[in-house]
């Protein structure tokens, strides 16, 4: 077998879901990671949108298909179609807003239910505490001990602090996502045409960076 054939065989497509309340920075994280762009103004995600990013994990070429989902409750009923075939779920909260951490139980349980997970504790989740740049020089509003306890209670979920604005830890966060997703990769087609309804480019009329 030549090197080209080997390379093709090692190419892997992984579906990753971003979940969390509106305003925690899901779109900002996605755009910073994929496009190296940040804006204070994004149009709120409607339904779900996805982008792809290729990276190397050891000797494998991995393509992350990153789904940015709406943070509004009215869109949660759409979850079944979007979550199906996911290899990893990334839960995002704002380190400065306790409410966005408190709702993680709802997002975690809703994903587990709609994705029909037999054992949620064994499924790859990653927790990102975003907007760490706003907390520099002061204590985090969200208690670190509570975050640690929550991650342990959910099967030792990896937890990273990020700043989409400053591009802090974003690359490392998605590399962690890729590695953990490789442990749960699916072979079925995970592309859902027709579901993308959001606009990822900056919109000057809205300031909700979901």
Residue frames as qw, qx, qy, qz and C-alpha x, y, z in Angstrom:
[[0.000, 0.888, 0.460, 0.000, 0.00, 0.00, 0.00],
 [0.424, 0.437, -0.036, 0.793, 1.45, 3.42, -0.97],
 [0.204, -0.174, -0.456, 0.849, 1.67, 6.40, 1.38],
 [0.306, -0.113, -0.201, -0.924, -1.28, 8.14, -0.31],
 [0.634, -0.293, -0.633, -0.333, -3.58, 5.21, 0.39],
 [0.509, -0.257, -0.647, 0.505, -2.38, 5.00, 3.95],
 [0.024, -0.027, -0.193, 0.981, -3.03, 8.71, 4.44],
 [0.476, -0.212, -0.379, -0.765, -6.56, 8.35, 3.14],
 [0.649, -0.298, -0.700, -0.028, -7.29, 5.45, 5.41],
 [0.432, -0.250, -0.538, 0.679, -6.12, 7.42, 8.43],
 [0.110, -0.242, -0.077, -0.961, -8.28, 10.46, 7.65],
 [0.179, -0.430, -0.845, 0.263, -11.04, 10.72, 10.26],
 [0.193, -0.475, -0.219, -0.830, -14.17, 12.87, 10.41],
 [0.271, -0.302, -0.763, 0.502, -15.44, 13.67, 13.91],
 [0.203, -0.684, -0.400, -0.576, -18.68, 15.41, 14.79],
 [0.319, -0.153, -0.537, 0.766, -18.46, 17.83, 17.73],
 [0.191, -0.771, -0.513, -0.326, -21.41, 19.64, 19.31],
 [0.186, 0.157, -0.354, 0.903, -21.07, 22.99, 21.14],
 [0.378, -0.666, -0.604, -0.221, -23.74, 23.55, 23.81],
 [0.333, -0.267, -0.426, 0.798, -24.37, 26.26, 26.36],
 [0.085, 0.793, 0.465, -0.384, -26.46, 29.33, 27.10],
 [0.411, 0.801, 0.210, 0.383, -26.75, 32.24, 24.72],
 [0.057, -0.956, 0.165, -0.235, -23.86, 34.65, 25.17],
 [0.788, -0.525, 0.269, 0.178, -21.23, 32.27, 26.60],
 [0.017, 0.759, -0.517, -0.395, -19.15, 32.55, 23.43],
 [0.794, 0.094, 0.595, 0.082, -19.78, 29.36, 21.46],
 [0.623, 0.752, 0.170, 0.130, -19.72, 31.12, 18.08],
 [0.006, -0.933, 0.359, -0.029, -16.70, 33.18, 19.15],
 [0.607, -0.442, 0.654, 0.092, -14.74, 30.07, 20.14],
 [0.783, 0.346, 0.500, 0.131, -15.62, 28.32, 16.89],
 [0.470, 0.870, 0.045, 0.139, -14.66, 31.30, 14.71],
 [0.219, -0.852, 0.474, 0.025, -11.45, 31.96, 16.64],
 [0.692, -0.256, 0.663, 0.125, -10.39, 28.34, 16.26],
 [0.708, 0.414, 0.531, 0.211, -11.33, 27.87, 12.61],
 [0.428, 0.801, 0.218, 0.356, -10.89, 31.35, 11.10],
 [0.525, -0.140, -0.216, 0.811, -8.64, 33.12, 13.64],
 [0.080, -0.501, -0.228, -0.831, -11.31, 35.81, 13.86],
 [0.213, -0.463, -0.704, 0.495, -12.99, 37.50, 16.80],
 [0.087, -0.452, -0.251, -0.852, -15.77, 40.05, 16.84],
 [0.134, 0.076, 0.611, -0.776, -17.80, 41.64, 19.61],
 [0.574, 0.295, 0.133, -0.752, -20.85, 41.37, 17.37],
 [0.017, 0.018, -0.950, -0.312, -22.36, 38.13, 16.13],
 [0.629, -0.134, -0.241, -0.727, -25.87, 37.37, 15.04],
 [0.615, -0.233, 0.642, -0.393, -27.49, 34.84, 17.38],
 [0.042, 0.139, -0.943, -0.301, -27.30, 31.30, 16.07],
 [0.714, 0.094, 0.078, -0.689, -30.62, 30.05, 14.72],
 [0.977, 0.108, -0.097, -0.155, -31.02, 26.29, 14.96],
 [0.752, -0.430, 0.366, 0.341, -27.48, 25.10, 14.23],
 [0.499, 0.816, -0.284, -0.069, -24.55, 25.79, 11.97],
 [0.871, -0.322, 0.250, 0.274, -21.30, 23.91, 11.41],
 [0.311, 0.842, -0.431, -0.094, -17.79, 24.49, 10.17],
 [0.982, -0.010, -0.056, 0.183, -14.89, 22.10, 9.60],
 [0.076, -0.875, 0.476, -0.041, -11.26, 22.23, 10.68],
 [0.931, 0.183, -0.289, 0.129, -8.48, 19.79, 9.83],
 [0.253, -0.805, 0.501, -0.191, -5.68, 19.00, 12.26],
 [0.638, 0.286, -0.708, 0.102, -3.10, 16.35, 13.02],
 [0.697, -0.544, 0.316, -0.345, -3.47, 14.12, 16.06],
 [0.678, -0.329, 0.632, 0.180, -0.41, 11.89, 16.30],
 [0.226, -0.155, 0.754, 0.598, -0.26, 10.10, 12.91],
 [0.234, 0.566, 0.787, 0.080, -3.89, 10.77, 11.99],
 [0.030, -0.135, -0.219, -0.966, -5.43, 13.52, 9.92],
 [0.009, -0.515, -0.792, 0.329, -8.59, 14.54, 11.75],
 [0.083, -0.361, -0.311, -0.875, -11.37, 16.74, 10.44],
 [0.025, 0.347, 0.695, -0.629, -13.53, 18.23, 13.15],
 [0.141, -0.514, -0.552, -0.641, -17.07, 19.01, 12.08],
 [0.144, -0.175, -0.561, 0.796, -17.99, 21.57, 14.74],
 [0.160, -0.629, -0.643, -0.406, -21.68, 22.26, 15.26],
 [0.038, 0.030, -0.331, 0.942, -22.55, 25.60, 16.83],
 [0.185, -0.531, -0.812, -0.155, -26.04, 25.32, 18.32],
 [0.210, -0.662, -0.138, -0.706, -28.55, 27.92, 19.44],
 [0.194, 0.062, -0.719, 0.664, -28.47, 28.80, 23.13],
 [0.473, -0.127, 0.095, -0.866, -32.17, 29.65, 23.24],
 [0.442, 0.009, 0.831, -0.338, -34.55, 27.12, 24.81],
 [0.691, 0.460, 0.166, -0.532, -36.97, 27.32, 21.87],
 [0.576, 0.565, -0.539, -0.242, -34.44, 25.52, 19.67],
 [0.312, -0.407, 0.837, -0.191, -33.65, 22.66, 22.06],
 [0.802, 0.215, 0.454, -0.323, -36.36, 20.50, 20.51],
 [0.668, 0.667, -0.282, -0.169, -34.28, 20.40, 17.30],
 [0.307, -0.688, 0.657, -0.025, -31.51, 18.59, 19.14],
 [0.861, -0.004, 0.506, -0.049, -32.20, 15.01, 18.09],
 [0.765, 0.624, 0.090, 0.135, -31.23, 15.57, 14.45],
 [0.195, 0.883, -0.367, 0.220, -28.20, 17.68, 15.30],
 [0.477, -0.617, 0.596, -0.192, -26.86, 15.45, 18.10],
 [0.969, 0.106, 0.206, -0.084, -27.16, 12.14, 16.25],
 [0.855, 0.380, -0.070, 0.346, -23.76, 10.62, 15.47],
 [0.068, -0.924, 0.284, -0.246, -21.84, 13.02, 17.71],
 [0.793, 0.152, -0.461, 0.369, -18.37, 11.97, 18.83],
 [0.397, -0.158, -0.453, 0.782, -17.95, 14.63, 21.51],
 [0.144, -0.863, -0.414, -0.253, -20.07, 17.28, 23.23],
 [0.389, 0.137, -0.273, 0.869, -18.43, 20.53, 24.32],
 [0.281, -0.818, -0.501, 0.037, -20.28, 22.32, 27.12],
 [0.355, 0.341, -0.082, 0.866, -19.49, 26.03, 27.39],
 [0.318, -0.831, -0.439, 0.125, -20.16, 28.46, 30.23],
 [0.187, 0.791, -0.131, 0.567, -19.11, 32.02, 31.06],
 [0.586, -0.094, -0.582, 0.556, -16.74, 32.02, 34.06],
 [0.034, 0.092, -0.244, 0.965, -18.17, 35.40, 35.07],
 [0.577, -0.149, -0.123, -0.793, -21.88, 34.43, 35.00],
 [0.298, -0.153, 0.883, -0.329, -22.93, 31.74, 37.53],
 [0.724, 0.313, 0.294, -0.541, -26.28, 31.16, 35.79],
 [0.650, 0.541, -0.450, -0.286, -24.49, 29.82, 32.69],
 [0.139, 0.336, -0.912, 0.189, -22.74, 27.23, 34.86],
 [0.459, 0.040, 0.676, -0.576, -25.92, 26.31, 36.73],
 [0.758, 0.395, 0.037, -0.518, -27.72, 25.45, 33.47],
 [0.210, 0.488, -0.821, -0.209, -25.03, 22.95, 32.44],
 [0.383, 0.027, 0.886, -0.261, -27.01, 20.15, 34.07],
 [0.626, 0.542, 0.325, -0.457, -29.88, 20.87, 31.70],
 [0.466, 0.686, -0.446, -0.336, -27.65, 20.98, 28.62],
 [0.036, -0.380, 0.924, -0.014, -25.80, 17.81, 29.65],
 [0.447, 0.164, 0.821, -0.314, -28.96, 15.86, 30.41],
 [0.611, 0.613, 0.134, -0.483, -30.80, 17.11, 27.33],
 [0.359, 0.608, -0.650, -0.283, -27.94, 16.06, 25.08],
 [0.168, -0.209, 0.955, -0.126, -27.69, 12.67, 26.77],
 [0.550, 0.350, 0.634, -0.417, -31.43, 12.12, 26.29],
 [0.603, 0.683, 0.004, -0.412, -31.72, 13.32, 22.70],
 [0.292, 0.605, -0.719, -0.179, -28.50, 11.63, 21.61],
 [0.946, -0.119, -0.136, -0.269, -29.88, 8.46, 23.22],
 [0.239, 0.575, -0.728, 0.288, -26.72, 7.74, 25.23],
 [0.818, -0.260, -0.510, -0.052, -26.74, 4.42, 27.06],
 [0.705, -0.459, -0.253, 0.478, -24.00, 5.56, 29.45],
 [0.144, 0.962, 0.035, 0.231, -23.57, 9.36, 29.59],
 [0.535, -0.776, 0.301, 0.145, -20.68, 9.03, 32.05],
 [0.731, -0.120, 0.515, 0.432, -18.67, 7.14, 29.41],
 [0.511, 0.744, 0.322, 0.287, -19.43, 9.55, 26.54],
 [0.532, 0.008, -0.030, 0.846, -16.75, 12.17, 25.72],
 [0.061, -0.954, -0.279, -0.097, -17.75, 15.56, 27.13],
 [0.520, 0.084, -0.166, 0.834, -15.41, 18.54, 27.47],
 [0.185, -0.884, -0.400, 0.158, -16.18, 21.58, 29.62],
 [0.450, 0.328, 0.030, 0.830, -14.92, 25.03, 28.61],
 [0.228, -0.793, -0.369, 0.428, -15.05, 28.00, 30.96],
 [0.474, 0.516, 0.279, 0.656, -14.93, 30.89, 28.50],
 [0.017, -0.888, -0.086, -0.452, -14.29, 34.65, 28.82],
 [0.755, -0.404, -0.233, 0.461, -11.40, 34.18, 31.23],
 [0.399, 0.338, 0.023, 0.852, -9.98, 37.47, 29.92],
 [0.293, -0.698, -0.174, -0.630, -12.72, 39.36, 31.78],
 [0.786, -0.594, -0.165, -0.038, -11.70, 37.71, 35.07],
 [0.688, 0.255, -0.286, 0.616, -7.97, 38.57, 34.99],
 [0.141, 0.349, -0.344, 0.860, -6.91, 40.26, 38.21],
 [0.540, -0.262, 0.272, -0.752, -10.03, 39.29, 40.10],
 [0.374, -0.045, 0.903, -0.205, -11.65, 36.19, 41.54],
 [0.207, -0.138, -0.790, -0.560, -13.79, 34.10, 39.21],
 [0.557, -0.175, 0.117, -0.804, -17.49, 34.49, 39.83],
 [0.917, -0.036, -0.296, -0.264, -18.08, 30.77, 39.24],
 [0.589, -0.628, 0.491, -0.132, -16.58, 28.81, 42.14],
 [0.365, 0.520, -0.760, -0.140, -13.69, 26.60, 41.02],
 [0.231, -0.145, 0.911, -0.309, -14.52, 23.97, 43.63],
 [0.663, 0.353, 0.414, -0.514, -18.08, 23.67, 42.32],
 [0.608, 0.596, -0.386, -0.354, -16.78, 23.24, 38.79],
 [0.133, 0.420, -0.895, 0.066, -14.37, 20.51, 39.89],
 [0.420, 0.054, 0.797, -0.431, -17.10, 18.68, 41.82],
 [0.695, 0.474, 0.132, -0.524, -19.48, 18.92, 38.88],
 [0.496, 0.566, -0.613, -0.240, -16.92, 17.48, 36.45],
 [0.039, -0.265, 0.940, -0.210, -16.15, 14.61, 38.81],
 [0.530, 0.200, 0.638, -0.522, -19.83, 13.83, 39.29],
 [0.712, 0.565, 0.008, -0.418, -20.29, 13.58, 35.52],
 [0.959, 0.175, 0.134, 0.178, -17.54, 11.06, 34.89],
 [0.551, -0.500, 0.239, 0.624, -14.43, 13.23, 35.27],
 [0.509, 0.798, 0.271, 0.174, -15.13, 15.59, 32.38],
 [0.575, 0.025, 0.026, 0.817, -12.01, 17.48, 31.21],
 [0.051, -0.936, -0.319, 0.138, -12.23, 21.19, 32.06],
 [0.545, 0.094, 0.117, 0.825, -10.30, 24.02, 30.40],
 [0.004, -0.801, -0.234, 0.550, -10.41, 27.80, 30.75],
 [0.508, 0.342, 0.474, 0.632, -10.52, 29.76, 27.49],
 [0.097, 0.697, 0.125, -0.700, -10.78, 33.23, 26.04],
 [0.613, 0.555, 0.492, 0.272, -12.09, 33.46, 22.49],
 [0.124, 0.992, 0.025, -0.023, -11.27, 37.17, 22.48],
 [0.211, -0.820, 0.518, 0.123, -7.61, 36.74, 23.45],
 [0.803, 0.356, -0.465, -0.110, -7.26, 33.35, 21.71],
 [0.197, -0.532, 0.737, -0.367, -6.20, 31.88, 25.05],
 [0.402, -0.123, 0.884, -0.204, -6.19, 28.09, 25.26],
 [0.723, 0.388, 0.053, -0.569, -8.52, 27.77, 22.24],
 [0.563, 0.465, -0.660, -0.178, -6.15, 25.58, 20.19],
 [0.032, 0.238, -0.913, 0.329, -5.41, 23.38, 23.21],
 [0.559, 0.119, 0.509, -0.644, -9.11, 23.07, 24.00],
 [0.797, 0.402, -0.095, -0.441, -10.04, 21.77, 20.56],
 [0.401, 0.442, -0.803, 0.021, -6.99, 19.51, 20.45],
 [0.253, -0.101, 0.831, -0.485, -8.30, 17.98, 23.69],
 [0.704, 0.301, 0.235, -0.599, -11.71, 17.67, 22.03],
 [0.656, 0.483, -0.499, -0.295, -10.20, 15.91, 19.01],
 [0.179, 0.344, -0.899, 0.201, -8.26, 13.45, 21.14],
 [0.378, 0.048, 0.752, -0.538, -11.21, 12.55, 23.33],
 [0.704, 0.393, 0.029, -0.591, -13.53, 12.35, 20.31],
 [0.437, 0.444, -0.752, -0.216, -11.24, 9.84, 18.61],
 [0.106, -0.107, 0.936, -0.319, -12.14, 7.43, 21.39],
 [0.429, 0.397, 0.670, -0.459, -15.79, 7.60, 20.37],
 [0.202, 0.352, -0.463, -0.788, -15.71, 8.04, 16.60],
 [0.704, 0.346, 0.522, -0.334, -18.63, 6.81, 14.52],
 [0.375, -0.060, 0.730, 0.568, -18.45, 5.29, 11.07],
 [0.312, 0.681, 0.659, 0.070, -21.84, 6.49, 9.78],
 [0.251, 0.516, 0.242, 0.783, -22.36, 9.62, 7.69],
 [0.287, -0.582, -0.500, 0.573, -22.54, 12.61, 10.00],
 [0.061, -0.058, 0.210, 0.974, -23.31, 15.34, 7.51],
 [0.181, 0.620, 0.726, -0.235, -26.80, 16.82, 7.66],
 [0.165, 0.167, 0.352, 0.906, -27.41, 19.09, 4.64],
 [0.228, -0.587, -0.519, -0.578, -30.10, 21.71, 4.94],
 [0.536, -0.656, -0.483, 0.221, -29.89, 22.33, 8.69],
 [0.452, -0.171, -0.100, 0.870, -27.49, 25.27, 8.60],
 [0.041, 0.841, 0.473, 0.259, -29.39, 28.52, 9.13],
 [0.404, -0.826, -0.100, 0.381, -27.03, 30.76, 11.05],
 [0.461, 0.817, -0.120, 0.325, -24.60, 33.46, 10.02],
 [0.799, -0.356, -0.148, 0.461, -21.11, 33.20, 11.49],
 [0.421, 0.377, 0.024, 0.825, -19.76, 36.44, 10.07],
 [0.148, -0.267, -0.437, 0.846, -19.93, 39.53, 12.27],
 [0.051, -0.706, -0.581, -0.401, -23.29, 41.30, 12.42],
 [0.175, 0.225, -0.263, 0.922, -23.18, 44.87, 13.66],
 [0.475, -0.438, -0.194, -0.738, -26.82, 44.82, 14.75],
 [0.862, -0.427, -0.215, -0.167, -26.44, 42.22, 17.47],
 [0.021, 0.708, -0.614, 0.347, -24.05, 41.75, 20.38],
 [0.858, -0.276, 0.344, -0.264, -24.96, 38.20, 21.47],
 [0.316, 0.554, -0.761, -0.119, -21.86, 36.12, 20.81],
 [0.886, -0.177, 0.220, -0.367, -23.58, 32.76, 21.27]]
